[in-house]
Amino acid sequence: MERRWAQAAQLLVEYEQRLRAHMQFEERHLLAHCRAGRSRWGPEVYLAEHRRIEQFVRKAMERLARARRFGVTAAAMIALLDEEKTLKHVVEHHHEREEKGLFAELRGAA
């Protein structure tokens, strides 16, 4: 809202890097413990959500870059905020699934 586009772009890059590190760790070390029939959701559910989140982050980065290049109109600002809201909702849903499924099952297995 303050139109600090360079800072917004940098924060989005940092967010994407940390989110990617989280997903990579989860895929390498945790999803192997999700077994069909024993887990609430199988690894394919988490993997599909990871790919979807990556897609949303990539689109957000592209839209922000395009808006910065061509100028951020009121319509572009609304589109950026809508994109952020959708990304936030998808990430929150994924984290809720992790808490209820993956992390709870791993606590029980430990």
MDTraj code that builds the backbone (N, CA, C; nanometers):
import mdtraj as md
import numpy as np

residues = "MET GLU ARG ARG TRP ALA GLN ALA ALA GLN LEU LEU VAL GLU TYR GLU GLN ARG LEU ARG ALA HIS MET GLN PHE GLU GLU ARG HIS LEU LEU ALA HIS CYS ARG ALA GLY ARG SER ARG TRP GLY PRO GLU VAL TYR LEU ALA GLU HIS ARG ARG ILE GLU GLN PHE VAL ARG LYS ALA MET GLU ARG LEU ALA ARG ALA ARG ARG PHE GLY VAL THR ALA ALA ALA MET ILE ALA LEU LEU ASP GLU GLU LYS THR LEU LYS HIS VAL VAL GLU HIS HIS HIS GLU ARG GLU GLU LYS GLY LEU PHE ALA GLU LEU ARG GLY ALA ALA".split()
xyz = np.array([
    [0.0824, -0.1192, 0.0000],
    [0.0000, 0.0000, 0.0000],
    [0.0870, 0.1260, 0.0000],
    [0.2083, 0.1137, 0.0492],
    [0.2977, 0.2288, 0.0544],
    [0.3788, 0.2439, -0.0733],
    [0.3591, 0.1518, -0.1669],
    [0.4233, 0.1580, -0.2982],
    [0.5755, 0.1521, -0.2920],
    [0.6259, 0.0726, -0.1996],
    [0.7710, 0.0480, -0.1934],
    [0.7973, -0.0805, -0.2711],
    [0.7972, -0.0660, -0.4036],
    [0.7978, -0.1820, -0.4929],
    [0.9260, -0.2629, -0.4851],
    [1.0397, -0.1987, -0.4742],
    [1.1665, -0.2729, -0.4662],
    [1.1689, -0.3576, -0.3394],
    [1.1252, -0.3003, -0.2297],
    [1.1213, -0.3747, -0.1045],
    [1.0191, -0.4884, -0.1120],
    [0.9047, -0.4618, -0.1717],
    [0.8023, -0.5660, -0.1872],
    [0.8561, -0.6823, -0.2708],
    [0.9255, -0.6496, -0.3792],
    [0.9825, -0.7543, -0.4651],
    [1.0862, -0.8356, -0.3892],
    [1.1718, -0.7689, -0.3124],
    [1.2748, -0.8392, -0.2347],
    [1.2115, -0.9292, -0.1289],
    [1.1101, -0.8799, -0.0619],
    [1.0415, -0.9609, 0.0393],
    [0.9746, -1.0826, -0.0238],
    [0.9185, -1.0651, -0.1414],
    [0.8556, -1.1773, -0.2102],
    [0.9592, -1.2820, -0.2497],
    [1.0758, -1.2382, -0.2939],
    [1.1851, -1.3308, -0.3274],
    [1.2274, -1.4078, -0.2028],
    [1.2447, -1.3387, -0.0920],
    [1.2846, -1.4046, 0.0334],
    [1.1772, -1.5029, 0.0806],
    [1.0526, -1.4627, 0.0688],
    [0.9419, -1.5511, 0.1061],
    [0.9438, -1.6776, 0.0213],
    [0.9622, -1.6604, -0.1087],
    [0.9662, -1.7750, -0.2003],
    [1.0812, -1.8680, -0.1651],
    [1.1973, -1.8136, -0.1321],
    [1.3128, -1.8961, -0.0974],
    [1.2876, -1.9761, 0.0302],
    [1.2314, -1.9119, 0.1299],
    [1.2038, -1.9810, 0.2571],
    [1.0936, -2.0846, 0.2412],
    [0.9940, -2.0506, 0.1636],
    [0.8854, -2.1453, 0.1387],
    [0.9385, -2.2664, 0.0635],
    [1.0252, -2.2425, -0.0358],
    [1.0845, -2.3529, -0.1118],
    [1.1689, -2.4416, -0.0205],
    [1.2467, -2.3810, 0.0697],
    [1.3285, -2.4594, 0.1634],
    [1.2390, -2.5455, 0.2525],
    [1.1288, -2.4895, 0.2993],
    [1.0339, -2.5640, 0.3820],
    [0.9787, -2.6839, 0.3040],
    [0.9365, -2.6597, 0.1809],
    [0.8776, -2.7672, 0.1013],
    [0.9814, -2.8743, 0.0682],
    [1.1033, -2.8333, 0.0361],
    [1.2081, -2.9307, 0.0058],
    [1.2400, -3.0174, 0.1268],
    [1.2485, -2.9567, 0.2439],
    [1.2743, -3.0338, 0.3655],
    [1.1611, -3.1337, 0.3888],
    [1.0402, -3.0854, 0.3763],
    [0.9228, -3.1712, 0.3958],
    [0.9241, -3.2877, 0.2971],
    [0.9536, -3.2589, 0.1710],
    [0.9528, -3.3636, 0.0686],
    [1.0656, -3.4643, 0.0901],
    [1.1814, -3.4181, 0.1321],
    [1.2965, -3.5085, 0.1509],
    [1.2872, -3.5912, 0.2784],
    [1.2360, -3.5314, 0.3850],
    [1.2492, -3.5953, 0.5151],
    [1.1181, -3.6375, 0.5813],
    [1.0085, -3.5747, 0.5488],
    [0.8851, -3.6031, 0.6218],
    [0.7833, -3.6839, 0.5430],
    [0.7702, -3.6563, 0.4149],
    [0.6645, -3.7214, 0.3382],
    [0.6845, -3.8717, 0.3247],
    [0.8055, -3.9180, 0.3417],
    [0.8300, -4.0625, 0.3364],
    [0.7539, -4.1351, 0.4468],
    [0.7157, -4.0636, 0.5500],
    [0.6438, -4.1240, 0.6620],
    [0.4933, -4.1291, 0.6396],
    [0.4466, -4.0722, 0.5296],
    [0.3045, -4.0801, 0.4935],
    [0.2834, -4.2073, 0.4133],
    [0.2125, -4.2973, 0.4671],
    [0.1891, -4.4241, 0.4000],
    [0.0412, -4.4366, 0.3648],
    [0.0159, -4.4871, 0.2466],
    [-0.1221, -4.5069, 0.2029],
    [-0.1957, -4.5939, 0.3028],
    [-0.3140, -4.5499, 0.3407],
    [-0.3953, -4.6268, 0.4338],
    [-0.3673, -4.5950, 0.5792],
    [-0.2459, -4.5500, 0.6109],
    [-0.2124, -4.5182, 0.7503],
    [-0.2130, -4.3689, 0.7761],
    [-0.2067, -4.2909, 0.6696],
    [-0.2031, -4.1461, 0.6829],
    [-0.3349, -4.0858, 0.6376],
    [-0.3679, -3.9751, 0.6989],
    [-0.4908, -3.9054, 0.6628],
    [-0.4859, -3.8630, 0.5159],
    [-0.3692, -3.8089, 0.4744],
    [-0.3481, -3.7706, 0.3348],
    [-0.2149, -3.8286, 0.2898],
    [-0.2126, -3.8831, 0.1712],
    [-0.0893, -3.9399, 0.1185],
    [0.0067, -3.8320, 0.0711],
    [0.1306, -3.8686, 0.0448],
    [0.2315, -3.7716, 0.0026],
    [0.1929, -3.6973, -0.1253],
    [0.1164, -3.7627, -0.2125],
    [0.0786, -3.6973, -0.3384],
    [-0.0070, -3.5724, -0.3150],
    [-0.0832, -3.5706, -0.2061],
    [-0.1653, -3.4532, -0.1742],
    [-0.0752, -3.3352, -0.1376],
    [0.0224, -3.3607, -0.0513],
    [0.1150, -3.2545, -0.0109],
    [0.1987, -3.2066, -0.1290],
    [0.2439, -3.3002, -0.2115],
    [0.3250, -3.2642, -0.3287],
    [0.2454, -3.1786, -0.4264],
    [0.1195, -3.2145, -0.4490],
    [0.0346, -3.1362, -0.5398],
    [0.0132, -2.9956, -0.4841],
    [-0.0055, -2.9868, -0.3536],
    [-0.0224, -2.8545, -0.2933],
    [0.1062, -2.7727, -0.3036],
    [0.2205, -2.8368, -0.2876],
    [0.3476, -2.7659, -0.3017],
    [0.3603, -2.7070, -0.4424],
    [0.3277, -2.7863, -0.5444],
    [0.3376, -2.7378, -0.6817],
    [0.2404, -2.6214, -0.7043],
    [0.1222, -2.6323, -0.6464],
    [0.0221, -2.5253, -0.6616],
    [0.0706, -2.3968, -0.5935],
    [0.1265, -2.4083, -0.4757],
    [0.1800, -2.2924, -0.4044],
    [0.2930, -2.2291, -0.4847],
    [0.3825, -2.3123, -0.5375],
    [0.4919, -2.2602, -0.6202],
    [0.4375, -2.1822, -0.7395],
    [0.3313, -2.2333, -0.7992],
    [0.2689, -2.1667, -0.9126],
    [0.2151, -2.0293, -0.8719],
    [0.1455, -2.0232, -0.7602],
    [0.0899, -1.8965, -0.7136],
    [0.1995, -1.7953, -0.6814],
    [0.3068, -1.8408, -0.6188],
    [0.4167, -1.7495, -0.5857],
    [0.4816, -1.6987, -0.7140],
    [0.5036, -1.7877, -0.8086],
    [0.5647, -1.7483, -0.9362],
    [0.4770, -1.6445, -1.0077],
    [0.3454, -1.6689, -1.0095],
    [0.2543, -1.5730, -1.0732],
    [0.2560, -1.4390, -1.0009],
    [0.2609, -1.4414, -0.8692],
    [0.2663, -1.3172, -0.7926],
    [0.3934, -1.2395, -0.8252],
    [0.5046, -1.3100, -0.8362],
    [0.6316, -1.2450, -0.8698],
    [0.6256, -1.1851, -1.0102],
    [0.5679, -1.2580, -1.1035],
    [0.5555, -1.2089, -1.2408],
    [0.4646, -1.0868, -1.2474],
    [0.3527, -1.0911, -1.1768],
    [0.2597, -0.9772, -1.1789],
    [0.3221, -0.8534, -1.1156],
    [0.3942, -0.8727, -1.0072],
    [0.4594, -0.7586, -0.9435],
    [0.5648, -0.6991, -1.0365],
    [0.6432, -0.7838, -1.1004],
    [0.7463, -0.7354, -1.1937],
    [0.6819, -0.6604, -1.3103],
    [0.5738, -0.7152, -1.3634],
    [0.5042, -0.6497, -1.4755],
    [0.4458, -0.5152, -1.4310],
    [0.3863, -0.5129, -1.3134],
    [0.3288, -0.3880, -1.2624],
    [0.4368, -0.2825, -1.2411],
    [0.5511, -0.3260, -1.1921],
    [0.6623, -0.2314, -1.1723],
    [0.7121, -0.1766, -1.3051],
    [0.7158, -0.2604, -1.4069],
    [0.7633, -0.2171, -1.5394],
    [0.6679, -0.1165, -1.6038],
    [0.5380, -0.1443, -1.5932],
    [0.4392, -0.0642, -1.6663],
    [0.3669, 0.0380, -1.5790],
    [0.4005, 0.0428, -1.4527],
    [0.3347, 0.1368, -1.3620],
    [0.2186, 0.0696, -1.2911],
    [0.2075, 0.0991, -1.1651],
    [0.1047, 0.0335, -1.0843],
    [-0.0182, 0.1231, -1.0792],
    [-0.1152, 0.0866, -1.1597],
    [-0.2426, 0.1564, -1.1604],
    [-0.3270, 0.1053, -1.0442],
    [-0.4387, 0.1693, -1.0216],
    [-0.5304, 0.1234, -0.9170],
    [-0.5767, -0.0193, -0.9476],
    [-0.6042, -0.0471, -1.0732],
    [-0.6479, -0.1820, -1.1117],
    [-0.5373, -0.2839, -1.0880],
    [-0.4139, -0.2466, -1.1184],
    [-0.3010, -0.3373, -1.0962],
    [-0.2813, -0.3617, -0.9472],
    [-0.2994, -0.2580, -0.8664],
    [-0.2867, -0.2727, -0.7212],
    [-0.3914, -0.3704, -0.6681],
    [-0.5137, -0.3581, -0.7153],
    [-0.6206, -0.4490, -0.6720],
    [-0.5882, -0.5916, -0.7149],
    [-0.5388, -0.6083, -0.8361],
    [-0.5023, -0.7420, -0.8853],
    [-0.3912, -0.8016, -0.7994],
    [-0.2923, -0.7209, -0.7613],
    [-0.1834, -0.7696, -0.6759],
    [-0.2372, -0.8122, -0.5390],
    [-0.3273, -0.7337, -0.4840],
    [-0.3854, -0.7682, -0.3538],
    [-0.4712, -0.8941, -0.3619],
    [-0.5465, -0.9089, -0.4711],
    [-0.6267, -1.0303, -0.4905],
    [-0.5373, -1.1530, -0.5007],
    [-0.4280, -1.1385, -0.5755],
    [-0.3329, -1.2492, -0.5904],
    [-0.2745, -1.2873, -0.4548],
    [-0.2397, -1.1856, -0.3761],
    [-0.1849, -1.2112, -0.2430],
    [-0.2871, -1.2835, -0.1554],
    [-0.4112, -1.2423, -0.1623],
    [-0.5166, -1.3052, -0.0814],
    [-0.5317, -1.4531, -0.1194],
    [-0.5302, -1.4822, -0.2477],
    [-0.5432, -1.6210, -0.2931],
    [-0.4244, -1.7035, -0.2471],
    [-0.3036, -1.6509, -0.2643],
    [-0.1824, -1.7211, -0.2203],
    [-0.1890, -1.7469, -0.0700],
    [-0.2246, -1.6459, 0.0058],
    [-0.2332, -1.6595, 0.1512],
    [-0.3334, -1.7684, 0.1895],
    [-0.4465, -1.7719, 0.1231],
    [-0.5487, -1.8727, 0.1531],
    [-0.4964, -2.0142, 0.1240],
    [-0.4306, -2.0322, 0.0106],
    [-0.3783, -2.1644, -0.0269],
    [-0.2707, -2.2094, 0.0724],
    [-0.1815, -2.1185, 0.1107],
    [-0.0749, -2.1523, 0.2053],
    [-0.1342, -2.1843, 0.3432],
    [-0.2314, -2.1053, 0.3867],
    [-0.2954, -2.1331, 0.5159],
    [-0.3641, -2.2688, 0.5156],
    [-0.4315, -2.3009, 0.4066],
    [-0.4983, -2.4313, 0.3952],
    [-0.3955, -2.5442, 0.4011],
    [-0.2833, -2.5260, 0.3328],
    [-0.1784, -2.6270, 0.3332],
    [-0.1208, -2.6455, 0.4739],
    [-0.0935, -2.5359, 0.5421],
    [-0.0388, -2.5454, 0.6780],
    [-0.1383, -2.6122, 0.7732],
    [-0.2653, -2.5855, 0.7536],
    [-0.3678, -2.6516, 0.8353],
    [-0.3666, -2.8018, 0.8099],
    [-0.3528, -2.8418, 0.6840],
    [-0.3455, -2.9847, 0.6506],
    [-0.2208, -3.0480, 0.7146],
    [-0.1086, -2.9757, 0.7105],
    [0.0132, -3.0272, 0.7743],
    [-0.0080, -3.0471, 0.9236],
    [-0.0675, -2.9495, 0.9888],
    [-0.0902, -2.9580, 1.1338],
    [-0.1825, -3.0736, 1.1694],
    [-0.2926, -3.0878, 1.0964],
    [-0.3918, -3.1915, 1.1268],
    [-0.3483, -3.3299, 1.0813],
    [-0.2692, -3.3345, 0.9766],
    [-0.2294, -3.4625, 0.9207],
    [-0.0850, -3.4963, 0.9474],
    [0.0008, -3.4424, 0.8654],
    [0.1425, -3.4805, 0.8645],
    [0.2090, -3.4645, 1.0008],
    [0.2027, -3.3456, 1.0588],
    [0.2743, -3.3209, 1.1844],
    [0.2141, -3.4014, 1.2985],
    [0.0818, -3.4123, 1.3032],
    [0.0167, -3.4907, 1.4080],
    [0.0559, -3.6382, 1.3956],
    [0.0609, -3.6901, 1.2734],
    [0.0982, -3.8297, 1.2529],
    [0.2445, -3.8527, 1.2884],
    [0.3292, -3.7573, 1.2559],
    [0.4708, -3.7727, 1.2889],
    [0.4935, -3.7654, 1.4401],
    [0.4188, -3.6812, 1.5091],
    [0.4289, -3.6768, 1.6555],
    [0.3878, -3.8112, 1.7143],
    [0.2839, -3.8697, 1.6596],
    [0.2379, -3.9976, 1.7079],
    [0.3366, -4.1099, 1.6799],
    [0.4066, -4.1003, 1.5676],
    [0.5054, -4.2034, 1.5307],
    [0.6333, -4.1895, 1.6113],
    [0.6619, -4.0680, 1.6571],
    [0.7850, -4.0467, 1.7324],
    [0.7685, -4.1066, 1.8691],
])
top = md.Topology()
chain = top.add_chain()
for i, resn in enumerate(residues, 1):
    res = top.add_residue(resn, chain, resSeq=i)
    for name in ("N", "CA", "C"):
        top.add_atom(name, md.element.get_by_symbol(name[0]), res)
traj = md.Trajectory(xyz[None], top)
